[in-house]
Amino acid sequence: MKTLCLLGVAALLVVACENDKMTDIFNSSQFYYVRVEPQSATLAQGGTQTITFRSTDPTVATVDNNGVVTALAKAGTTQIIGTLQNIPGGTSVPSVSLADTTPVTVLAAGVAPPAVSSITLTSSRSTNGAGSNDTLTVNYIDAGGATIATQRATTNASGLGRPGFFTSDPSIATVGATGIVTGVKPGTATITASTSVGGVVKTATFPITITDPVTATVSITTATSGNGIIFFPPTTVVSATEAIAEGRPNTTTPGAVVTWGVFGTAVFTQTFTTTTTPNSTECFNVVFANPVAAGAAPTAPAGSTVPPGNTGNIGDPPPITATNPRLCSIPTGTNAFGKDAQSRLFTTPGTYTFVSNTPGSSAFATLIVK
């Protein structure tokens, strides 16, 4: 059957109704989203399932006006689409149709759905760094507690249709159609999987905690006045402990990777010109208060021609070479590689400061490693 969340305009921000599959209405309306239940289904040929309202492949399964899905004599998967037209909350407000889909899998001839007592969601870890992802495993359990089938990402030897996934808070973590969870910002959320096997709905939940990111970028850019430079953001937070938990950036030297470069940001666009100070020929050093903490990143940043393996300060002390150049606004001559970003690996939690010791710059910023 179709489940509706009936909320007034004043309740449009209620967290309980947030999920990856909802369809929002950003005007006066009585309906917030429409969801087809169950979120997925697996049937034997000739089996039925109550649902709403239209099949994208009626040669695999049909659906009548009462929402009853009938599996036909053809193995495959079809999408059942349920739609609902909203009730505008005022005059001259356009009508908006809401929709949701449920995948229905029809098994091969003579194959019956397994006797599933419950489903569970498991993962190798219960935390994620913001911006990183993890893949949940769906386990199908029989009445005796034995695992009779599993699904993970693209691996699905069971033949069962995948469950529908949704998150309690997409501002914290999102989830894809195959159970890949992506961290958005620090916080906690609950991932839910729902499916129907042989006409019986099963659900499972998985709590996820999103921590600080395990990678970050620091931009050297001009100040808003066009004079002098700044490090942006002025304070950067990364999680070395989460990088260790995730085995990043590789299993031998896990830690948080921070990248420095001369480029603009959405907040501070790049404005280096020949008339600004520093000007287009200026180059900048990045000097750490504790150079030993800035270890060698295992790989070079994307697009960089600077080899990996540099440690400590960037472009300091002299001599300046192509393997450890200063970061220049417009590289020229011996600074031909200077615009390339450089990365450093931080493995020990703590608070670290860094400055630019280029004459006249005095830029200062802080790195917090958790």
Contacts in CASP RR format, 6 or more apart in sequence:
PFRMAT RR
TARGET T0000
AUTHOR 0000-0000-0000
METHOD contacts of the structure
MODEL  1
MKTLCLLGVAALLVVACENDKMTDIFNSSQFYYVRVEPQSATLAQGGTQT
ITFRSTDPTVATVDNNGVVTALAKAGTTQIIGTLQNIPGGTSVPSVSLAD
TTPVTVLAAGVAPPAVSSITLTSSRSTNGAGSNDTLTVNYIDAGGATIAT
QRATTNASGLGRPGFFTSDPSIATVGATGIVTGVKPGTATITASTSVGGV
VKTATFPITITDPVTATVSITTATSGNGIIFFPPTTVVSATEAIAEGRPN
TTTPGAVVTWGVFGTAVFTQTFTTTTTPNSTECFNVVFANPVAAGAAPTA
PAGSTVPPGNTGNIGDPPPITATNPRLCSIPTGTNAFGKDAQSRLFTTPG
TYTFVSNTPGSSAFATLIVK
1 37 0 8 1.000
1 50 0 8 1.000
1 51 0 8 1.000
1 52 0 8 1.000
2 34 0 8 1.000
2 35 0 8 1.000
2 36 0 8 1.000
2 37 0 8 1.000
2 52 0 8 1.000
2 82 0 8 1.000
2 84 0 8 1.000
3 35 0 8 1.000
3 36 0 8 1.000
3 37 0 8 1.000
4 31 0 8 1.000
4 33 0 8 1.000
4 34 0 8 1.000
4 35 0 8 1.000
4 84 0 8 1.000
5 17 0 8 1.000
5 22 0 8 1.000
5 31 0 8 1.000
5 32 0 8 1.000
5 33 0 8 1.000
5 35 0 8 1.000
6 30 0 8 1.000
6 31 0 8 1.000
6 32 0 8 1.000
7 14 0 8 1.000
7 17 0 8 1.000
7 30 0 8 1.000
7 31 0 8 1.000
7 32 0 8 1.000
8 29 0 8 1.000
8 30 0 8 1.000
8 32 0 8 1.000
9 28 0 8 1.000
9 29 0 8 1.000
9 89 0 8 1.000
11 32 0 8 1.000
12 24 0 8 1.000
12 32 0 8 1.000
15 168 0 8 1.000
15 169 0 8 1.000
16 168 0 8 1.000
17 32 0 8 1.000
17 33 0 8 1.000
18 167 0 8 1.000
18 168 0 8 1.000
18 169 0 8 1.000
18 170 0 8 1.000
18 171 0 8 1.000
19 33 0 8 1.000
19 35 0 8 1.000
19 166 0 8 1.000
19 167 0 8 1.000
19 168 0 8 1.000
19 170 0 8 1.000
19 192 0 8 1.000
20 165 0 8 1.000
20 166 0 8 1.000
20 167 0 8 1.000
20 170 0 8 1.000
20 174 0 8 1.000
20 175 0 8 1.000
20 176 0 8 1.000
21 33 0 8 1.000
21 35 0 8 1.000
21 39 0 8 1.000
21 100 0 8 1.000
21 164 0 8 1.000
21 166 0 8 1.000
22 32 0 8 1.000
22 33 0 8 1.000
22 35 0 8 1.000
23 33 0 8 1.000
23 34 0 8 1.000
23 98 0 8 1.000
23 99 0 8 1.000
23 100 0 8 1.000
24 32 0 8 1.000
24 33 0 8 1.000
25 31 0 8 1.000
25 32 0 8 1.000
25 33 0 8 1.000
25 86 0 8 1.000
25 96 0 8 1.000
25 98 0 8 1.000
27 88 0 8 1.000
27 89 0 8 1.000
27 93 0 8 1.000
27 94 0 8 1.000
27 96 0 8 1.000
28 88 0 8 1.000
28 89 0 8 1.000
28 90 0 8 1.000
28 93 0 8 1.000
29 86 0 8 1.000
29 87 0 8 1.000
29 88 0 8 1.000
29 89 0 8 1.000
29 93 0 8 1.000
29 96 0 8 1.000
30 86 0 8 1.000
30 87 0 8 1.000
30 89 0 8 1.000
31 84 0 8 1.000
31 86 0 8 1.000
31 87 0 8 1.000
31 98 0 8 1.000
33 98 0 8 1.000
33 100 0 8 1.000
34 82 0 8 1.000
34 83 0 8 1.000
34 84 0 8 1.000
34 98 0 8 1.000
34 99 0 8 1.000
34 100 0 8 1.000
35 100 0 8 1.000
36 51 0 8 1.000
36 52 0 8 1.000
36 80 0 8 1.000
36 81 0 8 1.000
36 82 0 8 1.000
36 100 0 8 1.000
36 101 0 8 1.000
36 102 0 8 1.000
37 51 0 8 1.000
37 102 0 8 1.000
37 194 0 8 1.000
37 201 0 8 1.000
38 49 0 8 1.000
38 51 0 8 1.000
38 102 0 8 1.000
38 194 0 8 1.000
38 195 0 8 1.000
38 196 0 8 1.000
38 201 0 8 1.000
39 102 0 8 1.000
39 163 0 8 1.000
39 164 0 8 1.000
39 166 0 8 1.000
39 193 0 8 1.000
39 194 0 8 1.000
39 195 0 8 1.000
40 102 0 8 1.000
40 103 0 8 1.000
40 104 0 8 1.000
40 105 0 8 1.000
40 161 0 8 1.000
40 162 0 8 1.000
40 163 0 8 1.000
40 164 0 8 1.000
40 194 0 8 1.000
40 195 0 8 1.000
40 196 0 8 1.000
41 49 0 8 1.000
41 51 0 8 1.000
41 69 0 8 1.000
41 102 0 8 1.000
41 103 0 8 1.000
41 104 0 8 1.000
41 105 0 8 1.000
41 161 0 8 1.000
41 195 0 8 1.000
41 196 0 8 1.000
41 197 0 8 1.000
41 198 0 8 1.000
41 199 0 8 1.000
42 104 0 8 1.000
42 105 0 8 1.000
42 107 0 8 1.000
42 113 0 8 1.000
42 159 0 8 1.000
42 160 0 8 1.000
42 161 0 8 1.000
42 195 0 8 1.000
42 196 0 8 1.000
42 197 0 8 1.000
42 198 0 8 1.000
43 49 0 8 1.000
43 61 0 8 1.000
43 69 0 8 1.000
43 71 0 8 1.000
43 104 0 8 1.000
43 105 0 8 1.000
43 106 0 8 1.000
43 107 0 8 1.000
43 113 0 8 1.000
43 198 0 8 1.000
43 199 0 8 1.000
44 71 0 8 1.000
44 106 0 8 1.000
44 107 0 8 1.000
44 110 0 8 1.000
44 111 0 8 1.000
44 112 0 8 1.000
44 113 0 8 1.000
44 198 0 8 1.000
45 71 0 8 1.000
45 72 0 8 1.000
45 73 0 8 1.000
45 74 0 8 1.000
45 75 0 8 1.000
45 106 0 8 1.000
45 107 0 8 1.000
45 109 0 8 1.000
45 110 0 8 1.000
46 70 0 8 1.000
46 71 0 8 1.000
46 72 0 8 1.000
46 73 0 8 1.000
47 70 0 8 1.000
47 71 0 8 1.000
47 198 0 8 1.000
48 68 0 8 1.000
48 69 0 8 1.000
48 70 0 8 1.000
48 71 0 8 1.000
49 68 0 8 1.000
49 69 0 8 1.000
49 104 0 8 1.000
49 196 0 8 1.000
49 198 0 8 1.000
49 199 0 8 1.000
50 66 0 8 1.000
50 67 0 8 1.000
50 68 0 8 1.000
50 69 0 8 1.000
51 63 0 8 1.000
51 67 0 8 1.000
51 68 0 8 1.000
51 69 0 8 1.000
51 80 0 8 1.000
51 102 0 8 1.000
51 104 0 8 1.000
52 63 0 8 1.000
52 67 0 8 1.000
52 80 0 8 1.000
52 82 0 8 1.000
53 63 0 8 1.000
53 65 0 8 1.000
53 67 0 8 1.000
53 80 0 8 1.000
53 81 0 8 1.000
53 82 0 8 1.000
53 83 0 8 1.000
54 63 0 8 1.000
54 80 0 8 1.000
54 81 0 8 1.000
54 82 0 8 1.000
54 83 0 8 1.000
55 61 0 8 1.000
55 62 0 8 1.000
55 63 0 8 1.000
55 69 0 8 1.000
55 78 0 8 1.000
55 79 0 8 1.000
55 80 0 8 1.000
55 81 0 8 1.000
55 104 0 8 1.000
56 78 0 8 1.000
56 79 0 8 1.000
56 80 0 8 1.000
56 81 0 8 1.000
57 76 0 8 1.000
57 77 0 8 1.000
57 78 0 8 1.000
57 79 0 8 1.000
58 72 0 8 1.000
58 78 0 8 1.000
59 72 0 8 1.000
59 74 0 8 1.000
60 71 0 8 1.000
60 72 0 8 1.000
60 74 0 8 1.000
60 75 0 8 1.000
60 76 0 8 1.000
60 77 0 8 1.000
60 78 0 8 1.000
60 104 0 8 1.000
60 106 0 8 1.000
61 69 0 8 1.000
61 70 0 8 1.000
61 71 0 8 1.000
61 72 0 8 1.000
61 78 0 8 1.000
61 80 0 8 1.000
61 104 0 8 1.000
61 106 0 8 1.000
62 69 0 8 1.000
62 70 0 8 1.000
62 72 0 8 1.000
63 69 0 8 1.000
63 70 0 8 1.000
63 80 0 8 1.000
64 70 0 8 1.000
69 80 0 8 1.000
69 104 0 8 1.000
71 104 0 8 1.000
71 106 0 8 1.000
72 106 0 8 1.000
73 109 0 8 1.000
74 106 0 8 1.000
75 106 0 8 1.000
75 107 0 8 1.000
75 108 0 8 1.000
75 109 0 8 1.000
76 105 0 8 1.000
76 106 0 8 1.000
77 103 0 8 1.000
77 104 0 8 1.000
77 105 0 8 1.000
77 106 0 8 1.000
77 161 0 8 1.000
78 103 0 8 1.000
78 104 0 8 1.000
78 106 0 8 1.000
79 101 0 8 1.000
79 102 0 8 1.000
79 103 0 8 1.000
79 104 0 8 1.000
80 101 0 8 1.000
80 102 0 8 1.000
80 103 0 8 1.000
80 104 0 8 1.000
81 99 0 8 1.000
81 100 0 8 1.000
81 101 0 8 1.000
82 99 0 8 1.000
82 100 0 8 1.000
82 101 0 8 1.000
83 97 0 8 1.000
83 98 0 8 1.000
83 99 0 8 1.000
84 97 0 8 1.000
84 98 0 8 1.000
84 99 0 8 1.000
85 95 0 8 1.000
85 96 0 8 1.000
85 97 0 8 1.000
85 98 0 8 1.000
86 95 0 8 1.000
86 96 0 8 1.000
86 97 0 8 1.000
86 98 0 8 1.000
88 94 0 8 1.000
88 95 0 8 1.000
103 161 0 8 1.000
103 162 0 8 1.000
103 164 0 8 1.000
105 159 0 8 1.000
105 160 0 8 1.000
105 161 0 8 1.000
107 113 0 8 1.000
107 159 0 8 1.000
113 160 0 8 1.000
113 197 0 8 1.000
113 198 0 8 1.000
113 199 0 8 1.000
114 140 0 8 1.000
114 142 0 8 1.000
114 148 0 8 1.000
114 149 0 8 1.000
114 158 0 8 1.000
114 160 0 8 1.000
114 197 0 8 1.000
115 142 0 8 1.000
115 143 0 8 1.000
116 140 0 8 1.000
116 141 0 8 1.000
116 142 0 8 1.000
116 148 0 8 1.000
116 197 0 8 1.000
116 200 0 8 1.000
116 202 0 8 1.000
117 141 0 8 1.000
117 142 0 8 1.000
117 143 0 8 1.000
117 144 0 8 1.000
117 145 0 8 1.000
118 141 0 8 1.000
118 202 0 8 1.000
118 204 0 8 1.000
119 138 0 8 1.000
119 139 0 8 1.000
119 140 0 8 1.000
119 141 0 8 1.000
119 163 0 8 1.000
119 193 0 8 1.000
119 195 0 8 1.000
119 202 0 8 1.000
119 203 0 8 1.000
119 204 0 8 1.000
120 138 0 8 1.000
120 139 0 8 1.000
120 141 0 8 1.000
120 204 0 8 1.000
121 136 0 8 1.000
121 137 0 8 1.000
121 138 0 8 1.000
121 139 0 8 1.000
121 191 0 8 1.000
121 193 0 8 1.000
121 204 0 8 1.000
121 205 0 8 1.000
121 206 0 8 1.000
122 136 0 8 1.000
122 137 0 8 1.000
122 139 0 8 1.000
122 206 0 8 1.000
123 134 0 8 1.000
123 135 0 8 1.000
123 136 0 8 1.000
123 137 0 8 1.000
123 181 0 8 1.000
123 206 0 8 1.000
124 134 0 8 1.000
125 134 0 8 1.000
125 245 0 8 1.000
125 246 0 8 1.000
126 207 0 8 1.000
126 208 0 8 1.000
126 209 0 8 1.000
127 208 0 8 1.000
127 209 0 8 1.000
127 210 0 8 1.000
127 211 0 8 1.000
127 242 0 8 1.000
127 245 0 8 1.000
128 134 0 8 1.000
128 173 0 8 1.000
128 181 0 8 1.000
128 182 0 8 1.000
128 183 0 8 1.000
128 208 0 8 1.000
128 209 0 8 1.000
128 210 0 8 1.000
128 211 0 8 1.000
128 242 0 8 1.000
128 246 0 8 1.000
129 183 0 8 1.000
129 210 0 8 1.000
129 211 0 8 1.000
129 212 0 8 1.000
129 213 0 8 1.000
129 214 0 8 1.000
129 239 0 8 1.000
129 242 0 8 1.000
129 246 0 8 1.000
130 183 0 8 1.000
130 184 0 8 1.000
130 185 0 8 1.000
130 186 0 8 1.000
130 210 0 8 1.000
130 211 0 8 1.000
130 212 0 8 1.000
130 213 0 8 1.000
131 182 0 8 1.000
131 183 0 8 1.000
131 184 0 8 1.000
131 213 0 8 1.000
132 182 0 8 1.000
132 183 0 8 1.000
132 213 0 8 1.000
132 214 0 8 1.000
132 246 0 8 1.000
132 248 0 8 1.000
133 180 0 8 1.000
133 181 0 8 1.000
133 182 0 8 1.000
133 183 0 8 1.000
134 180 0 8 1.000
134 181 0 8 1.000
134 208 0 8 1.000
134 246 0 8 1.000
135 152 0 8 1.000
135 153 0 8 1.000
135 178 0 8 1.000
135 179 0 8 1.000
135 180 0 8 1.000
135 181 0 8 1.000
136 152 0 8 1.000
136 165 0 8 1.000
136 175 0 8 1.000
136 179 0 8 1.000
136 180 0 8 1.000
136 181 0 8 1.000
136 191 0 8 1.000
136 193 0 8 1.000
136 206 0 8 1.000
137 150 0 8 1.000
137 151 0 8 1.000
137 152 0 8 1.000
138 150 0 8 1.000
138 151 0 8 1.000
138 152 0 8 1.000
138 162 0 8 1.000
138 163 0 8 1.000
138 179 0 8 1.000
138 193 0 8 1.000
138 204 0 8 1.000
139 147 0 8 1.000
139 149 0 8 1.000
139 150 0 8 1.000
140 147 0 8 1.000
140 148 0 8 1.000
140 149 0 8 1.000
140 150 0 8 1.000
140 158 0 8 1.000
140 160 0 8 1.000
140 197 0 8 1.000
141 147 0 8 1.000
141 148 0 8 1.000
142 148 0 8 1.000
149 157 0 8 1.000
149 158 0 8 1.000
149 159 0 8 1.000
149 160 0 8 1.000
150 158 0 8 1.000
151 158 0 8 1.000
151 160 0 8 1.000
151 162 0 8 1.000
153 178 0 8 1.000
153 179 0 8 1.000
153 180 0 8 1.000
154 178 0 8 1.000
156 162 0 8 1.000
160 195 0 8 1.000
160 197 0 8 1.000
161 195 0 8 1.000
162 177 0 8 1.000
162 178 0 8 1.000
162 195 0 8 1.000
163 193 0 8 1.000
163 194 0 8 1.000
163 195 0 8 1.000
163 202 0 8 1.000
163 204 0 8 1.000
164 177 0 8 1.000
164 193 0 8 1.000
164 194 0 8 1.000
164 195 0 8 1.000
165 175 0 8 1.000
165 176 0 8 1.000
165 177 0 8 1.000
165 179 0 8 1.000
165 191 0 8 1.000
165 192 0 8 1.000
165 193 0 8 1.000
166 175 0 8 1.000
166 191 0 8 1.000
166 192 0 8 1.000
166 194 0 8 1.000
167 173 0 8 1.000
167 174 0 8 1.000
167 175 0 8 1.000
167 181 0 8 1.000
167 189 0 8 1.000
167 190 0 8 1.000
167 191 0 8 1.000
167 192 0 8 1.000
168 189 0 8 1.000
168 190 0 8 1.000
168 191 0 8 1.000
168 192 0 8 1.000
169 188 0 8 1.000
169 189 0 8 1.000
169 190 0 8 1.000
170 184 0 8 1.000
170 189 0 8 1.000
171 184 0 8 1.000
171 185 0 8 1.000
172 183 0 8 1.000
172 184 0 8 1.000
172 185 0 8 1.000
172 186 0 8 1.000
172 187 0 8 1.000
172 188 0 8 1.000
172 189 0 8 1.000
172 210 0 8 1.000
173 181 0 8 1.000
173 182 0 8 1.000
173 183 0 8 1.000
173 184 0 8 1.000
173 189 0 8 1.000
173 191 0 8 1.000
173 208 0 8 1.000
173 210 0 8 1.000
174 181 0 8 1.000
174 182 0 8 1.000
174 183 0 8 1.000
174 184 0 8 1.000
175 181 0 8 1.000
175 182 0 8 1.000
175 191 0 8 1.000
176 182 0 8 1.000
179 191 0 8 1.000
179 193 0 8 1.000
181 191 0 8 1.000
181 208 0 8 1.000
183 208 0 8 1.000
183 210 0 8 1.000
184 210 0 8 1.000
185 210 0 8 1.000
186 210 0 8 1.000
186 211 0 8 1.000
186 212 0 8 1.000
187 209 0 8 1.000
187 210 0 8 1.000
188 207 0 8 1.000
188 208 0 8 1.000
188 209 0 8 1.000
188 210 0 8 1.000
189 207 0 8 1.000
189 208 0 8 1.000
189 210 0 8 1.000
190 205 0 8 1.000
190 206 0 8 1.000
190 207 0 8 1.000
190 208 0 8 1.000
191 205 0 8 1.000
191 206 0 8 1.000
191 207 0 8 1.000
191 208 0 8 1.000
192 203 0 8 1.000
192 204 0 8 1.000
192 205 0 8 1.000
192 206 0 8 1.000
193 203 0 8 1.000
193 204 0 8 1.000
193 205 0 8 1.000
193 206 0 8 1.000
194 201 0 8 1.000
194 202 0 8 1.000
194 203 0 8 1.000
195 201 0 8 1.000
195 202 0 8 1.000
195 203 0 8 1.000
196 202 0 8 1.000
211 239 0 8 1.000
211 241 0 8 1.000
211 242 0 8 1.000
211 370 0 8 1.000
212 237 0 8 1.000
212 238 0 8 1.000
212 239 0 8 1.000
212 242 0 8 1.000
212 370 0 8 1.000
213 237 0 8 1.000
213 238 0 8 1.000
213 239 0 8 1.000
213 256 0 8 1.000
214 238 0 8 1.000
214 239 0 8 1.000
214 240 0 8 1.000
214 242 0 8 1.000
214 243 0 8 1.000
214 246 0 8 1.000
214 248 0 8 1.000
214 255 0 8 1.000
214 256 0 8 1.000
214 257 0 8 1.000
215 238 0 8 1.000
215 256 0 8 1.000
215 257 0 8 1.000
215 258 0 8 1.000
215 259 0 8 1.000
216 236 0 8 1.000
216 237 0 8 1.000
216 238 0 8 1.000
216 256 0 8 1.000
216 257 0 8 1.000
216 258 0 8 1.000
216 259 0 8 1.000
217 258 0 8 1.000
217 259 0 8 1.000
217 260 0 8 1.000
217 261 0 8 1.000
217 341 0 8 1.000
218 231 0 8 1.000
218 232 0 8 1.000
218 233 0 8 1.000
218 236 0 8 1.000
218 258 0 8 1.000
218 259 0 8 1.000
218 260 0 8 1.000
218 261 0 8 1.000
218 365 0 8 1.000
218 367 0 8 1.000
219 231 0 8 1.000
219 232 0 8 1.000
219 261 0 8 1.000
219 262 0 8 1.000
219 263 0 8 1.000
219 264 0 8 1.000
219 265 0 8 1.000
219 268 0 8 1.000
220 229 0 8 1.000
220 230 0 8 1.000
220 231 0 8 1.000
220 260 0 8 1.000
220 261 0 8 1.000
220 262 0 8 1.000
220 263 0 8 1.000
220 284 0 8 1.000
220 286 0 8 1.000
220 327 0 8 1.000
220 356 0 8 1.000
220 363 0 8 1.000
221 229 0 8 1.000
221 230 0 8 1.000
221 232 0 8 1.000
221 262 0 8 1.000
221 263 0 8 1.000
221 264 0 8 1.000
221 265 0 8 1.000
221 268 0 8 1.000
221 269 0 8 1.000
221 270 0 8 1.000
221 271 0 8 1.000
221 272 0 8 1.000
222 228 0 8 1.000
222 229 0 8 1.000
222 230 0 8 1.000
222 268 0 8 1.000
222 270 0 8 1.000
222 271 0 8 1.000
222 272 0 8 1.000
222 276 0 8 1.000
222 278 0 8 1.000
223 229 0 8 1.000
223 230 0 8 1.000
223 268 0 8 1.000
224 268 0 8 1.000
226 271 0 8 1.000
226 276 0 8 1.000
226 277 0 8 1.000
227 276 0 8 1.000
227 277 0 8 1.000
228 276 0 8 1.000
228 277 0 8 1.000
228 278 0 8 1.000
228 360 0 8 1.000
228 361 0 8 1.000
228 363 0 8 1.000
229 278 0 8 1.000
229 284 0 8 1.000
229 356 0 8 1.000
229 361 0 8 1.000
229 363 0 8 1.000
230 268 0 8 1.000
230 363 0 8 1.000
230 365 0 8 1.000
231 354 0 8 1.000
231 356 0 8 1.000
231 363 0 8 1.000
231 364 0 8 1.000
231 365 0 8 1.000
232 265 0 8 1.000
232 267 0 8 1.000
232 268 0 8 1.000
233 365 0 8 1.000
234 364 0 8 1.000
234 365 0 8 1.000
234 366 0 8 1.000
235 365 0 8 1.000
235 366 0 8 1.000
235 367 0 8 1.000
235 368 0 8 1.000
236 258 0 8 1.000
236 365 0 8 1.000
236 366 0 8 1.000
236 367 0 8 1.000
236 368 0 8 1.000
237 368 0 8 1.000
237 370 0 8 1.000
238 256 0 8 1.000
238 257 0 8 1.000
238 258 0 8 1.000
238 346 0 8 1.000
238 367 0 8 1.000
238 368 0 8 1.000
238 369 0 8 1.000
238 370 0 8 1.000
239 256 0 8 1.000
239 369 0 8 1.000
239 370 0 8 1.000
240 254 0 8 1.000
240 255 0 8 1.000
240 256 0 8 1.000
240 346 0 8 1.000
240 347 0 8 1.000
240 348 0 8 1.000
240 349 0 8 1.000
240 369 0 8 1.000
240 370 0 8 1.000
241 349 0 8 1.000
241 370 0 8 1.000
242 256 0 8 1.000
242 370 0 8 1.000
243 249 0 8 1.000
243 254 0 8 1.000
243 255 0 8 1.000
243 256 0 8 1.000
243 257 0 8 1.000
244 254 0 8 1.000
244 255 0 8 1.000
244 347 0 8 1.000
246 254 0 8 1.000
247 254 0 8 1.000
248 254 0 8 1.000
248 255 0 8 1.000
248 257 0 8 1.000
249 255 0 8 1.000
249 257 0 8 1.000
249 297 0 8 1.000
249 298 0 8 1.000
249 299 0 8 1.000
249 345 0 8 1.000
250 298 0 8 1.000
252 298 0 8 1.000
253 298 0 8 1.000
253 345 0 8 1.000
253 347 0 8 1.000
254 347 0 8 1.000
255 345 0 8 1.000
255 346 0 8 1.000
255 347 0 8 1.000
256 345 0 8 1.000
256 346 0 8 1.000
256 347 0 8 1.000
256 369 0 8 1.000
257 297 0 8 1.000
257 343 0 8 1.000
257 344 0 8 1.000
257 345 0 8 1.000
257 346 0 8 1.000
258 343 0 8 1.000
258 344 0 8 1.000
258 346 0 8 1.000
258 367 0 8 1.000
259 301 0 8 1.000
259 341 0 8 1.000
259 342 0 8 1.000
259 343 0 8 1.000
260 286 0 8 1.000
260 314 0 8 1.000
260 327 0 8 1.000
260 341 0 8 1.000
260 342 0 8 1.000
260 343 0 8 1.000
260 344 0 8 1.000
261 327 0 8 1.000
261 339 0 8 1.000
261 340 0 8 1.000
261 341 0 8 1.000
261 342 0 8 1.000
262 270 0 8 1.000
262 272 0 8 1.000
262 284 0 8 1.000
262 327 0 8 1.000
262 328 0 8 1.000
262 329 0 8 1.000
262 338 0 8 1.000
262 339 0 8 1.000
263 270 0 8 1.000
263 341 0 8 1.000
264 270 0 8 1.000
272 278 0 8 1.000
272 279 0 8 1.000
272 280 0 8 1.000
272 282 0 8 1.000
272 329 0 8 1.000
272 330 0 8 1.000
273 279 0 8 1.000
273 280 0 8 1.000
274 280 0 8 1.000
274 281 0 8 1.000
278 284 0 8 1.000
278 329 0 8 1.000
278 358 0 8 1.000
278 360 0 8 1.000
278 361 0 8 1.000
279 329 0 8 1.000
280 329 0 8 1.000
280 330 0 8 1.000
281 328 0 8 1.000
281 329 0 8 1.000
281 330 0 8 1.000
281 332 0 8 1.000
282 328 0 8 1.000
282 329 0 8 1.000
282 358 0 8 1.000
283 325 0 8 1.000
283 326 0 8 1.000
283 327 0 8 1.000
283 328 0 8 1.000
283 329 0 8 1.000
283 335 0 8 1.000
283 338 0 8 1.000
283 358 0 8 1.000
284 326 0 8 1.000
284 327 0 8 1.000
284 328 0 8 1.000
284 356 0 8 1.000
284 358 0 8 1.000
284 361 0 8 1.000
284 363 0 8 1.000
285 313 0 8 1.000
285 314 0 8 1.000
285 315 0 8 1.000
285 316 0 8 1.000
285 326 0 8 1.000
285 327 0 8 1.000
285 356 0 8 1.000
285 357 0 8 1.000
285 358 0 8 1.000
286 313 0 8 1.000
286 314 0 8 1.000
286 315 0 8 1.000
286 316 0 8 1.000
286 327 0 8 1.000
286 342 0 8 1.000
286 354 0 8 1.000
286 355 0 8 1.000
286 356 0 8 1.000
287 313 0 8 1.000
287 314 0 8 1.000
287 316 0 8 1.000
287 354 0 8 1.000
287 355 0 8 1.000
287 356 0 8 1.000
287 357 0 8 1.000
288 294 0 8 1.000
288 312 0 8 1.000
288 313 0 8 1.000
288 352 0 8 1.000
288 353 0 8 1.000
288 354 0 8 1.000
289 352 0 8 1.000
289 353 0 8 1.000
289 354 0 8 1.000
289 355 0 8 1.000
290 352 0 8 1.000
291 311 0 8 1.000
291 312 0 8 1.000
291 313 0 8 1.000
292 312 0 8 1.000
293 346 0 8 1.000
293 348 0 8 1.000
293 352 0 8 1.000
294 311 0 8 1.000
294 312 0 8 1.000
294 313 0 8 1.000
294 344 0 8 1.000
294 345 0 8 1.000
294 346 0 8 1.000
294 352 0 8 1.000
295 311 0 8 1.000
295 312 0 8 1.000
295 344 0 8 1.000
295 345 0 8 1.000
295 346 0 8 1.000
295 347 0 8 1.000
296 308 0 8 1.000
296 309 0 8 1.000
296 310 0 8 1.000
296 311 0 8 1.000
296 344 0 8 1.000
296 345 0 8 1.000
297 308 0 8 1.000
297 309 0 8 1.000
297 310 0 8 1.000
297 343 0 8 1.000
297 344 0 8 1.000
297 345 0 8 1.000
298 308 0 8 1.000
298 345 0 8 1.000
299 308 0 8 1.000
299 343 0 8 1.000
300 306 0 8 1.000
300 307 0 8 1.000
300 308 0 8 1.000
300 343 0 8 1.000
301 340 0 8 1.000
301 341 0 8 1.000
301 342 0 8 1.000
301 343 0 8 1.000
303 340 0 8 1.000
303 341 0 8 1.000
304 340 0 8 1.000
304 341 0 8 1.000
304 342 0 8 1.000
305 337 0 8 1.000
305 340 0 8 1.000
306 322 0 8 1.000
306 323 0 8 1.000
306 324 0 8 1.000
306 325 0 8 1.000
306 337 0 8 1.000
306 338 0 8 1.000
306 340 0 8 1.000
306 341 0 8 1.000
306 342 0 8 1.000
307 323 0 8 1.000
308 343 0 8 1.000
310 323 0 8 1.000
310 324 0 8 1.000
310 342 0 8 1.000
310 344 0 8 1.000
311 344 0 8 1.000
312 344 0 8 1.000
314 324 0 8 1.000
314 326 0 8 1.000
314 327 0 8 1.000
314 342 0 8 1.000
314 344 0 8 1.000
315 324 0 8 1.000
315 325 0 8 1.000
315 326 0 8 1.000
315 327 0 8 1.000
316 326 0 8 1.000
316 357 0 8 1.000
320 326 0 8 1.000
320 334 0 8 1.000
320 335 0 8 1.000
322 336 0 8 1.000
322 337 0 8 1.000
324 342 0 8 1.000
325 331 0 8 1.000
325 335 0 8 1.000
325 337 0 8 1.000
325 338 0 8 1.000
325 340 0 8 1.000
326 335 0 8 1.000
326 338 0 8 1.000
326 358 0 8 1.000
327 338 0 8 1.000
327 339 0 8 1.000
327 340 0 8 1.000
327 341 0 8 1.000
327 342 0 8 1.000
328 335 0 8 1.000
328 338 0 8 1.000
328 339 0 8 1.000
329 339 0 8 1.000
330 339 0 8 1.000
331 337 0 8 1.000
331 338 0 8 1.000
331 339 0 8 1.000
346 352 0 8 1.000
346 367 0 8 1.000
346 369 0 8 1.000
348 369 0 8 1.000
349 369 0 8 1.000
349 370 0 8 1.000
350 368 0 8 1.000
350 369 0 8 1.000
350 370 0 8 1.000
351 366 0 8 1.000
351 367 0 8 1.000
351 368 0 8 1.000
351 369 0 8 1.000
352 366 0 8 1.000
352 367 0 8 1.000
352 368 0 8 1.000
352 369 0 8 1.000
353 364 0 8 1.000
353 365 0 8 1.000
353 366 0 8 1.000
353 367 0 8 1.000
354 364 0 8 1.000
354 365 0 8 1.000
354 367 0 8 1.000
355 362 0 8 1.000
355 363 0 8 1.000
355 364 0 8 1.000
355 365 0 8 1.000
356 362 0 8 1.000
356 363 0 8 1.000
END
